[in-house]
Every structure is written in structure tokens, then in C-alpha cells.
């Protein structure tokens, strides 16, 4: 297969954009490595028994390390994350839906996606997860 007269220019432009991203990633990694290295070299190292204790919000570590945590807080946080992700997918959908030629397909795909979320919310509601008491 013969090369087209402008194909090398297009390929070099394509890889130039990746080289810029790679260079930026390398600079970011170097910046973090230098910052951590400087912190390690410049910090004072004076270990004392008090510094080696476990620190928990200003409270001295006394007694057993096991604490009871209510699962419902995590469930509400998880549901929030699910619906936040849902809204993140809905915004681009609205812009694609407005583009000509994508209307019906995009509408069906989004209703399938919303259906999965609705089934998950219905399941959580039936299991009593959304009850606070």
C-alpha cells in the first residue's frame, strides 16, 4: 500500500500531541519527586515516644481499638456518589441528544442507563436501606 502524500505530516502531528502530554506528565512526576525529596532532606528527625504514639483527633489512644460504626452513613454516601455520577453522565447526554442524527439512539441508551439506576434504587428501597431508624 502506497503512502499518501500528506500521511507523514499527519502522523508526526499525531505523535507530537502525545509527546506534549508525556512531557507534561514527566514534569509533574519530577515536581512531586523533588518536593518529596526536599521534604525528606529538610525535615527535622527527632523521634520521641510521644511522637510514635497513634494520633486520633487529639484523643489519647486508650482502650480497645475497635469502634462501632453505623453502616447507614456509608450507604447514604454511596447513594450520593451513585447519583452524582448519574448527573455527570446526564450533562453530556443532553449535548449529544441535541446534535442532529443522534436523537433516538441517545434517548434509548439514556433510558436504559436510567433504568439500571432506578432498579438499583428500587432494590435499596425494598431492602429497607433508605430507612433511617
CNS distance restraints for C-alpha pairs under 8 A (distance, minus, plus):
assign (resid   3 and name CA) (resid   7 and name CA) 6.61 0.50 0.50
assign (resid   6 and name CA) (resid  10 and name CA) 6.48 0.50 0.50
assign (resid   7 and name CA) (resid  11 and name CA) 6.15 0.50 0.50
assign (resid   8 and name CA) (resid  12 and name CA) 6.07 0.50 0.50
assign (resid   9 and name CA) (resid  13 and name CA) 6.18 0.50 0.50
assign (resid  10 and name CA) (resid  14 and name CA) 6.10 0.50 0.50
assign (resid  11 and name CA) (resid  15 and name CA) 6.26 0.50 0.50
assign (resid  12 and name CA) (resid  16 and name CA) 5.90 0.50 0.50
assign (resid  13 and name CA) (resid  17 and name CA) 6.45 0.50 0.50
assign (resid  14 and name CA) (resid  18 and name CA) 6.91 0.50 0.50
assign (resid  15 and name CA) (resid  19 and name CA) 6.13 0.50 0.50
assign (resid  16 and name CA) (resid  20 and name CA) 6.36 0.50 0.50
assign (resid  17 and name CA) (resid  21 and name CA) 6.56 0.50 0.50
assign (resid  18 and name CA) (resid  22 and name CA) 6.09 0.50 0.50
assign (resid  19 and name CA) (resid  23 and name CA) 5.95 0.50 0.50
assign (resid  20 and name CA) (resid  24 and name CA) 6.13 0.50 0.50
assign (resid  21 and name CA) (resid  25 and name CA) 6.18 0.50 0.50
assign (resid  22 and name CA) (resid  26 and name CA) 6.12 0.50 0.50
assign (resid  23 and name CA) (resid  27 and name CA) 6.17 0.50 0.50
assign (resid  24 and name CA) (resid  28 and name CA) 6.19 0.50 0.50
assign (resid  25 and name CA) (resid  29 and name CA) 6.21 0.50 0.50
assign (resid  26 and name CA) (resid  30 and name CA) 6.11 0.50 0.50
assign (resid  27 and name CA) (resid  31 and name CA) 6.01 0.50 0.50
assign (resid  28 and name CA) (resid  32 and name CA) 6.32 0.50 0.50
assign (resid  29 and name CA) (resid  33 and name CA) 6.12 0.50 0.50
assign (resid  30 and name CA) (resid  34 and name CA) 5.99 0.50 0.50
assign (resid  31 and name CA) (resid  35 and name CA) 6.14 0.50 0.50
assign (resid  32 and name CA) (resid  36 and name CA) 6.16 0.50 0.50
assign (resid  33 and name CA) (resid  37 and name CA) 5.98 0.50 0.50
assign (resid  34 and name CA) (resid  38 and name CA) 5.96 0.50 0.50
assign (resid  35 and name CA) (resid  39 and name CA) 6.15 0.50 0.50
assign (resid  36 and name CA) (resid  40 and name CA) 6.15 0.50 0.50
assign (resid  37 and name CA) (resid  41 and name CA) 6.22 0.50 0.50
assign (resid  38 and name CA) (resid  42 and name CA) 5.94 0.50 0.50
assign (resid  39 and name CA) (resid  43 and name CA) 5.83 0.50 0.50
assign (resid  47 and name CA) (resid  51 and name CA) 6.32 0.50 0.50
assign (resid  47 and name CA) (resid  52 and name CA) 7.07 0.50 0.50
assign (resid  48 and name CA) (resid  52 and name CA) 6.44 0.50 0.50
assign (resid  49 and name CA) (resid  53 and name CA) 6.65 0.50 0.50
assign (resid  53 and name CA) (resid  61 and name CA) 7.90 0.50 0.50
assign (resid  54 and name CA) (resid  61 and name CA) 6.59 0.50 0.50
assign (resid  55 and name CA) (resid  59 and name CA) 7.19 0.50 0.50
assign (resid  55 and name CA) (resid  60 and name CA) 7.05 0.50 0.50
assign (resid  55 and name CA) (resid  61 and name CA) 7.13 0.50 0.50
assign (resid  56 and name CA) (resid  60 and name CA) 7.06 0.50 0.50
assign (resid  56 and name CA) (resid  61 and name CA) 7.00 0.50 0.50
assign (resid  70 and name CA) (resid  74 and name CA) 7.83 0.50 0.50
assign (resid  71 and name CA) (resid  75 and name CA) 6.40 0.50 0.50
assign (resid  72 and name CA) (resid  76 and name CA) 6.23 0.50 0.50
assign (resid  72 and name CA) (resid 129 and name CA) 7.44 0.50 0.50
assign (resid  72 and name CA) (resid 132 and name CA) 7.42 0.50 0.50
assign (resid  73 and name CA) (resid  77 and name CA) 6.25 0.50 0.50
assign (resid  74 and name CA) (resid  78 and name CA) 5.96 0.50 0.50
assign (resid  75 and name CA) (resid  79 and name CA) 6.13 0.50 0.50
assign (resid  75 and name CA) (resid 129 and name CA) 7.47 0.50 0.50
assign (resid  76 and name CA) (resid  80 and name CA) 6.11 0.50 0.50
assign (resid  76 and name CA) (resid 130 and name CA) 7.81 0.50 0.50
assign (resid  77 and name CA) (resid  81 and name CA) 6.26 0.50 0.50
assign (resid  78 and name CA) (resid  82 and name CA) 6.24 0.50 0.50
assign (resid  79 and name CA) (resid  83 and name CA) 6.32 0.50 0.50
assign (resid  80 and name CA) (resid  84 and name CA) 5.99 0.50 0.50
assign (resid  81 and name CA) (resid  85 and name CA) 6.10 0.50 0.50
assign (resid  82 and name CA) (resid  86 and name CA) 6.20 0.50 0.50
assign (resid  83 and name CA) (resid  87 and name CA) 6.19 0.50 0.50
assign (resid  84 and name CA) (resid  88 and name CA) 6.34 0.50 0.50
assign (resid  85 and name CA) (resid  89 and name CA) 6.41 0.50 0.50
assign (resid  86 and name CA) (resid  90 and name CA) 6.28 0.50 0.50
assign (resid  87 and name CA) (resid  91 and name CA) 6.49 0.50 0.50
assign (resid  88 and name CA) (resid  92 and name CA) 7.45 0.50 0.50
assign (resid  89 and name CA) (resid  93 and name CA) 6.42 0.50 0.50
assign (resid  90 and name CA) (resid  94 and name CA) 6.28 0.50 0.50
assign (resid  90 and name CA) (resid 110 and name CA) 7.96 0.50 0.50
assign (resid  91 and name CA) (resid  95 and name CA) 6.84 0.50 0.50
assign (resid  92 and name CA) (resid  96 and name CA) 6.27 0.50 0.50
assign (resid  93 and name CA) (resid  97 and name CA) 5.84 0.50 0.50
assign (resid  93 and name CA) (resid 106 and name CA) 7.26 0.50 0.50
assign (resid  93 and name CA) (resid 110 and name CA) 7.47 0.50 0.50
assign (resid  94 and name CA) (resid  98 and name CA) 6.42 0.50 0.50
assign (resid  95 and name CA) (resid  99 and name CA) 6.81 0.50 0.50
assign (resid  96 and name CA) (resid 102 and name CA) 6.77 0.50 0.50
assign (resid  96 and name CA) (resid 103 and name CA) 7.88 0.50 0.50
assign (resid  96 and name CA) (resid 106 and name CA) 7.40 0.50 0.50
assign (resid  97 and name CA) (resid 102 and name CA) 5.90 0.50 0.50
assign (resid  97 and name CA) (resid 103 and name CA) 5.05 0.50 0.50
assign (resid  97 and name CA) (resid 106 and name CA) 5.98 0.50 0.50
assign (resid  97 and name CA) (resid 107 and name CA) 7.09 0.50 0.50
assign (resid  98 and name CA) (resid 102 and name CA) 7.64 0.50 0.50
assign (resid  98 and name CA) (resid 103 and name CA) 6.91 0.50 0.50
assign (resid  99 and name CA) (resid 103 and name CA) 7.23 0.50 0.50
assign (resid 102 and name CA) (resid 106 and name CA) 5.76 0.50 0.50
assign (resid 103 and name CA) (resid 107 and name CA) 6.06 0.50 0.50
assign (resid 104 and name CA) (resid 108 and name CA) 6.24 0.50 0.50
assign (resid 105 and name CA) (resid 109 and name CA) 6.23 0.50 0.50
assign (resid 106 and name CA) (resid 110 and name CA) 6.10 0.50 0.50
assign (resid 107 and name CA) (resid 111 and name CA) 6.22 0.50 0.50
assign (resid 108 and name CA) (resid 112 and name CA) 6.27 0.50 0.50
assign (resid 109 and name CA) (resid 113 and name CA) 6.31 0.50 0.50
assign (resid 110 and name CA) (resid 114 and name CA) 6.05 0.50 0.50
assign (resid 111 and name CA) (resid 115 and name CA) 5.84 0.50 0.50
assign (resid 112 and name CA) (resid 116 and name CA) 6.39 0.50 0.50
assign (resid 113 and name CA) (resid 117 and name CA) 6.56 0.50 0.50
assign (resid 114 and name CA) (resid 118 and name CA) 6.05 0.50 0.50
assign (resid 115 and name CA) (resid 119 and name CA) 6.11 0.50 0.50
assign (resid 116 and name CA) (resid 120 and name CA) 6.29 0.50 0.50
assign (resid 117 and name CA) (resid 121 and name CA) 6.20 0.50 0.50
assign (resid 118 and name CA) (resid 122 and name CA) 6.00 0.50 0.50
assign (resid 119 and name CA) (resid 123 and name CA) 6.06 0.50 0.50
assign (resid 120 and name CA) (resid 124 and name CA) 6.25 0.50 0.50
assign (resid 121 and name CA) (resid 125 and name CA) 6.11 0.50 0.50
assign (resid 122 and name CA) (resid 126 and name CA) 6.08 0.50 0.50
assign (resid 123 and name CA) (resid 127 and name CA) 6.18 0.50 0.50
assign (resid 124 and name CA) (resid 128 and name CA) 6.38 0.50 0.50
assign (resid 124 and name CA) (resid 129 and name CA) 5.34 0.50 0.50
assign (resid 124 and name CA) (resid 130 and name CA) 6.71 0.50 0.50
assign (resid 125 and name CA) (resid 129 and name CA) 5.89 0.50 0.50
assign (resid 125 and name CA) (resid 130 and name CA) 5.69 0.50 0.50
